[in-house]
C-alpha cells in the first residue's frame, strides 16, 4: 500500500511539473546596445588632417611672402 501511494505521488508530481505554466517567452527579444568603440584610426586621421592643414597654410604663407618680394 505504501508503495502504491508513493507511486501515485510520483506520477501526480511529475504530471504537475510537466503541465506547470512557465513564464511566457518574449515575442521580441530586447535590443542589445552596441558597445562604443574607441576608434584609434579616426583620431589618427583627424590628427593627420590637422597636420596637413597646418602644412598647407604654412606653404601658402611662404608663397605669399615670396610673391610680395
Secondary structure, DSSP 8 states (H G I E B T S, - for coil): -HHHHHHHHHHHHHHHHHH-------SS-----------HHHHHHHHHHHHHHHHHHHHHHHHHHHHH-
